[in-house]
Amino acid sequence: FFPDTSIDDCNTLKITRVVQLGNKAAYIGAKPVNDHQSRGLAVYVASSLERRNILVKRAMLPENTTPWDLLVANGELYALVSEKLPEKNYRNSVYHSADGDVWTEHFSFNSETFARSFVKQGERFYFALGYELDSKDSELPSELPLTIGQLYKIDVTP
């Protein structure tokens, strides 16, 4: 279920954010962080999950990104990914695909935190900004980004 993926220090992966695109299933393969949160490793598209005929491909998205959410709208599959930048900022990108094979960046935006989830209404996207403690940190930092929990709205014109 997780082709072309190295599972270095983790012996467990889980499937999250499952969506249907035509006769295919798309999902995020994720490493559990705690009992209810996970860290996405990659997006996968399955054209068959039949016994003895499992056909799954890893989506060709940039290697240095973390996938957070998937959605299907108007026959297109959208993937929300983030990339950590210097100075504790993030580049949040939305990629789209009509078939799950060929991916194109739709748009991106920078923010103080990563976008954890998104929805699309017409040509407008809404993003919920999130935050995670580094697994090495045992307590909260003295200052948290003010954008945690905020919603972003982005209008995309065709």
C-alpha positions as CSV (number, residue, x, y, z in Angstrom):
1,F,0.0,0.0,0.0
2,F,3.1,2.3,0.3
3,P,5.3,1.7,-2.7
4,D,8.6,3.6,-3.1
5,T,8.5,4.7,0.5
6,S,11.3,4.2,3.1
7,I,10.0,3.4,6.6
8,D,13.3,4.2,8.3
9,D,12.5,4.5,12.1
10,C,8.9,3.5,12.0
11,N,7.4,0.1,11.6
12,T,3.8,1.3,11.4
13,L,2.2,3.4,8.7
14,K,-1.5,4.3,8.4
15,I,-3.8,5.4,5.6
16,T,-5.4,8.8,6.1
17,R,-7.5,11.3,4.1
18,V,-8.9,8.7,1.7
19,V,-10.8,10.2,-1.3
20,Q,-12.2,8.8,-4.5
21,L,-11.3,10.0,-8.0
22,G,-13.4,8.2,-10.5
23,N,-12.6,4.5,-10.1
24,K,-9.4,5.3,-8.2
25,A,-8.7,5.8,-4.5
26,A,-6.2,8.4,-3.3
27,Y,-4.8,8.5,0.2
28,I,-1.9,9.8,2.4
29,G,0.5,7.3,3.9
30,A,1.3,8.6,7.3
31,K,3.5,7.9,10.3
32,P,1.5,8.0,13.6
33,V,2.6,10.7,15.9
34,N,0.2,10.0,18.8
35,D,-3.2,8.4,19.2
36,H,-5.0,10.9,16.9
37,Q,-2.4,12.7,14.8
38,S,0.0,11.6,12.1
39,R,2.7,13.0,9.9
40,G,2.2,12.5,6.1
41,L,4.9,10.8,4.1
42,A,3.5,10.7,0.6
43,V,0.3,10.6,-1.5
44,Y,-0.7,7.3,-3.1
45,V,-3.2,6.6,-5.9
46,A,-4.7,3.1,-6.1
47,S,-6.2,1.9,-9.4
48,S,-7.0,-1.5,-7.9
49,L,-7.2,-2.8,-4.3
50,E,-8.4,-6.3,-5.3
51,R,-6.9,-9.2,-3.6
52,R,-3.9,-10.5,-5.6
53,N,-4.2,-7.4,-7.9
54,I,-3.2,-4.4,-5.8
55,L,-2.0,-1.6,-8.1
56,V,-0.8,1.5,-6.2
57,K,1.5,4.3,-7.3
58,R,3.2,7.0,-5.3
59,A,2.2,10.5,-6.5
60,M,5.0,12.4,-8.0
61,L,5.0,15.4,-5.6
62,P,8.2,17.2,-4.5
63,E,10.3,15.1,-2.1
64,N,10.8,17.8,0.5
65,T,7.1,18.3,1.2
66,T,4.8,16.9,3.8
67,P,1.3,16.0,2.5
68,W,-1.6,17.1,4.9
69,D,-4.9,16.8,3.1
70,L,-6.6,15.7,-0.1
71,L,-9.9,16.6,-1.7
72,V,-11.7,16.0,-5.0
73,A,-13.7,18.8,-6.7
74,N,-15.0,19.0,-10.2
75,G,-13.3,15.8,-11.2
76,E,-9.9,17.0,-10.1
77,L,-7.8,15.6,-7.2
78,Y,-6.1,18.2,-5.0
79,A,-3.2,17.7,-2.6
80,L,-2.2,20.1,0.1
81,V,1.5,19.9,1.0
82,S,3.9,22.0,3.0
83,E,7.6,22.6,2.9
84,K,9.5,24.0,5.9
85,L,11.6,27.0,5.0
86,P,14.4,28.8,6.9
87,E,13.4,31.2,9.6
88,K,10.6,28.9,10.8
89,N,8.3,29.7,7.9
90,Y,6.4,27.3,5.5
91,R,5.5,27.2,1.9
92,N,2.1,25.7,1.5
93,S,1.2,24.4,-2.0
94,V,-1.8,23.0,-3.7
95,Y,-1.2,20.5,-6.5
96,H,-3.9,19.1,-8.7
97,S,-4.3,16.1,-11.0
98,A,-7.1,15.0,-13.3
99,D,-6.0,11.3,-13.3
100,G,-3.8,10.9,-10.2
101,D,-0.7,10.4,-12.5
102,V,0.3,13.9,-13.7
103,W,0.5,16.6,-11.0
104,T,0.7,20.4,-11.5
105,E,1.2,23.0,-8.8
106,H,-2.0,25.1,-8.7
107,F,-0.7,27.8,-6.4
108,S,1.2,28.3,-3.2
109,F,1.5,30.7,-0.3
110,N,3.9,31.3,2.6
111,S,2.9,31.5,6.2
112,E,4.3,31.3,9.7
113,T,2.8,27.8,10.1
114,F,1.7,25.0,7.8
115,A,-1.8,24.5,6.4
116,R,-3.2,21.3,7.9
117,S,-6.5,21.1,6.0
118,F,-8.4,22.8,3.2
119,V,-11.7,22.9,1.4
120,K,-12.7,24.3,-2.0
121,Q,-15.8,26.3,-2.8
122,G,-16.1,27.4,-6.4
123,E,-12.7,29.1,-7.1
124,R,-12.1,29.9,-3.5
125,F,-9.9,27.8,-1.1
126,Y,-10.0,27.9,2.7
127,F,-7.1,26.7,4.7
128,A,-6.8,25.9,8.4
129,L,-3.3,26.6,9.8
130,G,-1.8,24.2,12.3
131,Y,1.2,23.6,14.5
132,E,3.2,20.7,15.8
133,L,5.8,20.4,18.5
134,D,9.0,18.7,17.4
135,S,9.0,15.2,18.8
136,K,12.2,16.1,20.6
137,D,10.5,18.9,22.5
138,S,8.9,18.0,25.8
139,E,7.3,21.4,26.5
140,L,5.8,24.3,24.6
141,P,8.1,27.0,23.3
142,S,7.9,30.4,25.0
143,E,6.2,32.0,21.9
144,L,3.9,30.2,19.5
145,P,3.0,31.6,16.1
146,L,0.0,33.9,16.2
147,T,-1.4,32.3,13.1
148,I,-2.1,28.9,14.7
149,G,-5.8,28.1,14.2
150,Q,-6.4,30.9,11.8
151,L,-8.3,30.4,8.5
152,Y,-6.8,31.6,5.2
153,K,-9.0,32.4,2.2
154,I,-7.5,32.4,-1.3
155,D,-9.4,33.2,-4.5
156,V,-8.0,31.5,-7.5
157,T,-9.2,32.8,-10.9
158,P,-9.0,30.5,-13.9
